[in-house]
Amino acid sequence: MQESVEVRQARQQSKRIHHPLVQERVKKLTQRECQRHLPFAQRQSLQQHYFQLPLLPTTTIGSFPQTTEIRKAELLSEKESSAIWTIWRPCALKSNMSSATGRNRA
């Protein structure tokens, strides 16, 4: 129980979660900046044109196993060029999916 309390307190004080610069920017927001300026139909039309998403877009976020190697590589990628990680990550995920399922996925 004590560990849970300590974890919660650490989270409440974490500068990674409660970033002072972000808090300052939020305080400076005006009411106008918090309101949409176009009606829904117009925003929807603009977004459909801009994003060109299918009717039911899907994502793979959270669908792949997150091994220790993947987590380390993700942390490393934040420090290094993201272009390298963009190329490497699909290969790493494919490799981990193969080992997790016991078969090779094309």
N, C-alpha and C positions, 0 to 999 in steps of 0.2 A: 504494500500500500504506500509506503514511504517513497518508493521509487516512482510510482505514478504521480505523487504530489510534486516531486522534484522535476520530473519531466514536464509537467504542466506549467510549473513556475518558470522553468527555463524557456519554454515556448512563449510565455507571456512577456518575457524580457528580451527575447531574441531580436537582435538588430537585423537579422535576415528576414524576419517576418514583419517586424514593426520598424520599418526603415524611416528615419527622421525626414529625409528629403521627400519621400512620398507623402508623408503626413503633412508636410508644409505645402506641397502642391495641392493636396486635397482641400486644405483649409482655404486656399486662395481661389478655389472654384466659385464661380458666380452661379446664380440661379439660371441664367441664360445658358450657360455651358452644360447644365444638367438636363436641358430639355431638347427634344428632337425638333428640328426645324422644317422637316418635310413630312407630309402625311404618309401613313403606312404604305399605301399602294404605290406611291412614288418611290419610297425607299426600297420596297420590294423589287420593283422594276429595275432600278439602278443596280441593286445587288445581284440580281439574276444576270444582268448584262456583264457586270464586272467579274463575278466569280465563276460564272458558267458551270454551276454545280448540277449534278443529275437530280432528278426528282427526289430521291431518297439517298442523300450522300451518306457514306459510311466512313469509319476510321478504324485503324488498327491499333490505336493507342490503348495500351493495357492488354493487348491480345497476345503479346509475345512474352516468353519467360524472361525475367530480369535476373540474369546470373551475375555473380560477383564481377566477372570479366567485363560484362556490358556496363555495369555501374561504374567501374573504374575507368573504362574508355569514355563514358559520357562525361565524367568529371575532368578527365584529361582533355577532352574536346573543348571544354569551356575555356581552357587555358591556351589551347593551340588553335590552329586554323580550323574553322568549321568546315571548310571545303574537304579536308581530309576525312573528317568524320562523316560527311554526307556520302562519300564514296564507300567508306569502310562499314558503316552501320548496317546496311542491307545484307552485306556478306556475313557479318557477325550474327545477325538475327537468323539468317537462313541456316547457318551452321548450328546455332543453338536450337532452332526448331527441329532440325534433323536429329540431334542428340536427345532432345526432350521427347520426341515421338517415336524414336527408333527407326526412322526411315528418312530418306532424302527427298526433300520437296523441291520441285522445279520452280 
